Amino acid sequence: MADGSTAPSSPPTLHDVAREAGVSIATASRALNGSSRNVRSENASRVRAAAAKLNYEPHLSAQAIAKGSTMTVALVVRDVADPYFSSIAAGVTQAAQEAGLIVTMAVADGSPERELEIVRTLRGRRPRVIIVTGSRVEGAGTRDALVEELEEYRTAGGRVVLISQRDLPFGTVTVDNRGGAAALARALLGVGYRRFAVFHAPPELRTSRDRHEGFLEGLAGSGVPVPVAIETAFTRAGGYAAARRLAVRGVEDVEAVFAVTDVMAIGAMTGFRDAGLTPGADIGVAGFDDIESAMDVVPSLTSVAVPLREAGLSAMRLALSDAGRDAGTELPVGVVLRDSTPPR
């Protein structure tokens, strides 16, 4: 600058403290948050010394959050219109109300960059709990920044829970996607299906990939042909588009379709009807999640039942409990055969 002064530097972050101390961000967070779990005394000392050297202070008011002056729970969802997330939100809201808390919701639209931006904004609003839902996306380039933001928030006294794959170092409610899809494959084999197609999202989307791979594992050793795989969007429109593509290709070698979500499966049923095929008669259709509308469509949709409301309840219970900060809960799933896949 012209007067010889220097521009103020950015305040140190938790990442800076961890790097100065030579430890992971998670270790730095635990040490600064007063937790001795899995933190050796020498590491804790190094972290505190590094924080003092760098004049590090959490961005949030730890005292305000710890004392509960904020009475909100921030829920981050992929898509507010998807019944999968609205069912989870109902569970979160029920548990939050029982605890005297209010739920606010933010929509990431399936974008890891938007998810990170939302979390950064939420930290400044000091919610008591942040719950992040939705599939993790591999290779997005935002993972480390998201972990740092959530670690900063947790160090300040907030609670973090994910409803997703076990990927980030926070309490997580998981769904047995792989096992559920494998059970579905075996159930369809059991009622006579031998030739399949799978409608799936790009493999970077962990939920889709786990379910796709699980379905293939369920077919392994049965001697059936490898299913036709059609990659499409993780939406109702994606399921519709995949069904139209399969109809144009021809379904002579396909007896049943597994779409990796119910929303995609319902879109596929409409796509088949528009192509002149009758779901449940000309071609079987199965989904995953067992959303409420799976029983209302015609024919009723075969699916893998996930206790979605319980997922929201479990996330809130985990957030408000004294369980270890990296604790987890896996929700059971179960196959429900309906009219969309009648016995052959």
Buried (B, 14 or more C-beta within 10 A) or exposed (E): EEEEEEEEEEEBBBBBBBBBBEBBBBBBBBBBBEBEEEBEEEBBEBBBEBBEEBEBEBBBBBEBBEEEEBEBBBBBBBBEEBBBBBBBBBBBBBBBEEBEBEBEBBBBEBBBEBBBBBBBEBBEEBBBBBBBBBBBBBEBEBBEBBBBBBBBBBBBBBBBBBBBBBBBBBBBBBBBBBBBBBBBBBBBBEBEBBBBBBBBBEEBBBBBBBBBBBBBBBBEEEEBEEBBEBBBBBBBBBBBBBBBBBBEEEBEEBBBBBBBBBBBBBBBBBBBBEBEBEBBEBBBBBBBBBBEEBEEBEBBBBBBBBBBBBBBBBBBBBBBEEEEBBBBBEBEBBBBBBBBBBEE
